[in-house]
Amino acid sequence: YISVTGVQTCALPILLIEEMNTLVGKGIVIGDNLRISNRAHIVMPYHKQQDALLESAIAKVRGDRNRIGTTGRGIGPAYSDKMLRTVAIRAADLLDAEGFREKLRYIVTIKNAVLGAMADVADQPFTPWDADRIAEVYLGYAEVIRSHICDTTVLLHRAMADGKKLLFEGANGSMLDIDHGTFPYVTSSHCGSIGIYGGAGVPGGILGRVVGIVKAYTTRVGAGPFTTELDDEISNRIRERGREYGTTTGRPRRCGWLDLAVIKYTAAISGVTELSLMLLDVLAGFDSLQVCTDYTVDGKPVDSFPHDGDALAKVEPVYCRMPGFSEEITHCRQYDDLPGQAKAYIRLIEEVTDVPVKTISVGPRR
């Protein structure tokens, strides 16, 4: 197997290196089992500042409610530079020290002008960036990851020619997709299987199995519409029991009842062939459960999924109320071990989405 994750996306090298060091500290050898695309775009320190300044500037001009709720890691600005092209830094650039320094000097000149203006709008102080200082730090990173950078598209095509199996892992929830999510409350990339072909450079149609990872309830981090969101003791119970806090930021996730309208839509755009239902054990102990099966607007059924965040904010959920299951299910290892109410919950998911549930998570342990 060749496992591919985050292909052609943005990366902050120090975070990658820290993760590598953690693995090495646990006795895991890192060599040919890690490959970084030479086309992958790199998050630079000024991107993080741009992320924060833009949020502050928008809030200053339009009010706090218009914040995107970004993680502030600089990913959006790095993707913006990718599209602007001449101010982007890619992994391959790190391998040419002199070329990298020269490129960074003109980029930083432009960035200082832009960020200085944004800081004025946000009414915040700004200290210009030093291109040579950034270059020294990033060239240090380059020495650590140099041996892992290669043309991953060639690597994958050779693997396919050799008959190897490829495993692609997506990132973020599908409703954060830049084109098909709750725009503008989205991330900067394609999150579902539709992003694999362009990102990895593999031909369309090679995916024989697409597994949709779905929680037994629905969550969201950051701002944006959330049709089934709860703001009560039930949401707190789900959050604590499911450990629903942001992986990179630690922010508490917003929690709500399972939204099958979202799952049906995202399964369709990603060509999902099966569902993997996570965290079913979190729902144990509830007297009753509710599941959103559809939407209405002004009392009328919605015939297609809302095209953006503003449209989604106008819908009302159509709920199906079901009896809960009181038994803990962490001991279950076969489908038949589950209580009848849990099986009914799973059957409803399959009926509404028209996708089979093939695997079920019943606890945090392996």
N, C-alpha and C positions, 0 to 999 in steps of 0.2 A: 504493500500500500504506500502511496505517497499522499500525505495529508497537506492540504493547502488552506491557509486562513489569511484573511486580510490582504489578498493579492491586489497590487497596484493602489493601495490606499496610503494614507499618510501615517507616518510614524515619528515619534519623538525618540531618538536613539538612546538617550539615557534611560528611559523606561524599559526599552528592550534589553539593554545591558544589565540593568538591575534584575530583570526577570531571568536572564541567562545565569547570572551569578547565584540567584536563589536555587535554580535547578542544579547547578554544579555543586552547590553546598549540600544538596540532598543526594549526591552521588550519581547524578545523571550526566553522562558524557554528551557534550554538544560538539558535533562535527558536521559530517555530511547530512545529518538529519535536520539541519536548519539551513534553509536557503532564503535569501532576500532578493526580491526582484530589483534589477538594476534600474528599472523604470519607476520604482516606488517613490512617491513624493515625500519629502522630509519636512516635518514640523520644525520650525525655527523659533527661537525665543521671542522674536517680535510678533509672531503669530498669536501667541498667548496674550500678549498685551493688546493686540488688535481685537481679539475676541472680547476682552473685558471692556475696552474703550467703546466698542460698537454698542454693546449692551447698555453701557452707561449713557452714551450719546442718544440712543433711541429712547431710553427712559426719560432723559432730560427734555427731549423734544416732544414726545408723544405720551409719556406717562409710563409708570411701572408695569401696567397690565400688558404692554406691548413687547415686553422682553420675551425672547425666544426660550430662555431657560437653559442656555448652553452650559456644558460642563466647564467651559473656560479653558480647555486644553489646547486651543489653537487649531483645531481640526478644520473648522469651517473656513477660516482665512487661508489655510494651506491649500485647501481645495480651490478656493477662489484664485489663488496664484497659479494653480495648475491650469485653469482656464485662461488666465491672462498670459500664460506661457513664458514670456521673457523675464519674469521675476520669480520663477519657480526653481526650486532646488530638488534634484532627484538623487537617488542613491548613487548612481554612476558618477555624479559630480564630485562626490566625496573621495573618489579614487584618484583624482587629478588635483593635487594640492595647489599648484600655482593657478590653474584654471579656476578652481573653487574660490581662491582668495580674490582673484580679479572679478569674477562674477558677483561675489558677495559685496564688493565695494560699491558697485553701481546700484545693486538691489537695495542696500541699506540706505544709500542716499535718497532713493525714491521713498522708501518706507519711512524714514525720518520726517520727510515733508508731509506724507499722508497722515502718519500717527500724530504729528504735532498739531495738525489741523483738527483731527478728531478729538484730541485732548482739549483743545479750546472749546469745542462744542459741548463736551462732557464736563467742562469746567474743572479739569484735573491737571496736575503738573505733569510735565513730560521731560525726560532726560534722553537726548539722542543716543542711538545705539552706536557702538564702535565695531565696525566690520572686522578689523584685524583681531580683536579680542574674541569675537564670535568664531572666527575661522580657526583660531588656535584650539578652542574647546571642541569644535566639531571634527577637526582633523584628528584629535585625540580619540574621539568616538570611532572614527573611520578605521583606525588601526585595530580596534577590537573586533569590528564586524567585517572587515575587508574580505576575509577568506569565505564569508558566507554569501557575499553579493555575487549574483550571476544572472544570466538571461533565463529566467524561470519559464518563459514560454517555450524555449527550445527544450528545456528540461522536461516539461510536461508532454510535449509532442514525442520526445524520445521514449518516455514512459509508456505512452499509448501505443507506440509502434512495437514496444516489447511486450505488450499484452498486460501491463500492470493495471491495477485498479486505482482510481483516483478518488479521494475523499475531500470535498470542499466544505468548509464551514463558514456560514454567514455570520454577520455581526449586526447587533441592534435588532429591534423589532421591525417587522415589515412596514408598519404604519409610520416609521421614520424614514422611509424611502424618499429620496429627493423629488421624484416625479410622481409616485403613486401613493404617498402618505398624506398626513394631515398638514400640508403646506400652509404657512411657512414654519410650522412647529415640527421640523424634521431635521435629520442629519444631512450630511453633504454628499452622500453616496447612494448607490443602489444596494439595498440590504438583502433582498431575496435572491433566488436563483437567477433572476434576470441579470444580476450584476456579474455573474461568473464568467460569461463569455467574453465580454469586453475587458474585464479586469485581468483574467488569466490568459486570454488570447487563445482559447480553445474553441473549436467549431461548435456551432449551435446544434442542439439535439443529441449531445453525447451523454446526457444525464439519463440513466435508466431508472434511478430511484431517488426521489426527493422527499426527505423526511421533514415535516413541519413540526417544529418544537413549540408546544402550546402549554401554558399553565392552566390549571383547573379553575382559575379565576383570572381576572384581567388587571394589569398594572400599567402605570406610566410614570416616567421620571420627567421632571421639568414641566414647562407650561404647555398649553394646548388643550383642545376639547377632549373630554373623556365621558362618553355617554353613560356608562354604568357605574361611574364613580360613587363611592360611599364616603360619607364624612361622619362616622359614628363609631360606636363600640365594635361593630362588625368589622369595619375596615381596620381598626387598630388590632383586633384579634388576628385577622389575616396577616397583617404586616409583621407582627411579632412572631407568630407561629411559622410564617414562611420566610422569616429573616429578609424582609423586603426593604433592603437598603442598597443604594447605588454601589456597584462594584468598584468604580474608580473614585467616586466622590463621597460615598457614605451618606448621600442624601436619602431621606425616607421616601420610598416610592408611594405614589397614590394608588389605592387599591379599590377594587369594585367587583361586582358579579361578573361571571363569564359572559363575554360578548361574542356570540357565535356569528353575528353579522360581519364582524371584523375578520374572524377566522375563515369564514366562507370566502370572503373577498380576497384575502391575502393568499389563501391556499390556491385560488384560481390563478392569480397573476404569477405565482411561482411554480405552477404545475405540480403541486404537492400530490404524491402518490400514497402517502400514509402519514398519520399523525402520531406523535410521541407525547403523551399526556403527562405533564410534570406536576408534582406537588399536590396530588390528589389527597394525600394524608392531611393536608392543612385544613381541609373542609370537614374532617371528622368532628363530630360533636355538635354540629348545628342541627337544630330541630327541623328547619326547612331551608331549602336552597332556592335561589332564583337564577334563571338563565335568560339572557336576552337573545331572542331568536330572530328579531326583525326590528325595523325602525318605522316610525310614522312622522309626518310633518303636518301640522294643523289637522291631525286626526286621520290623514290619508296615508296609506302604505307608500313607502319609498321604493321605486322600481329599479333603482341602481344606487351603488354606493356613492356617498357624497364625494365631490371632486376635490375638496380642500378642507382646511380646518374650520373656516367660517361656516361652510355649508354643514359640516358635521355637528357644529355647535347648535344648530337649529333643530336637530332631530330629537325624538322621544323614543326610549326603548320600549319594545313589546316584550314583556316578561312571561316566562313559563315558570310557575311555582312548583317545586318538587319536594317530596319529603326528604329530610336529611338522613344521615346515618350516624349513629352514636358510637359505633365501635371504632377503636383504633385499628388501622390497617397496615401498620409498619411491618407486621409479621407476615403479611400475605406474600406468597411467591408465585401463585398461579391465579389466573383470572377467576376460577371457580371459588377461590378463597375469599373473594370480595363479598361484602354484604349486598343484598338485592338492590338496595337504594343506590349504591355506588355503581352497580352494573347499569341501572336505569339511566343514571347520569351520563355514563359513557355512551349508551345507545342513542340518547338524544343528540349528543355531539355528532355521532356518525350520521344520523338521519338528516340533521339540518345542513351539515357541511358536505354530505355525500362523499366523505373520505373515511376510510377505516382507521380506527385507533389500534396500532400494532404493539406499542409498548406503553407501560404505565409506571410512573414513579410513585413509590409509597413511603419515601423517607430519605433523609440526607445521606445515609450510608450507602456504600457501593452495593 
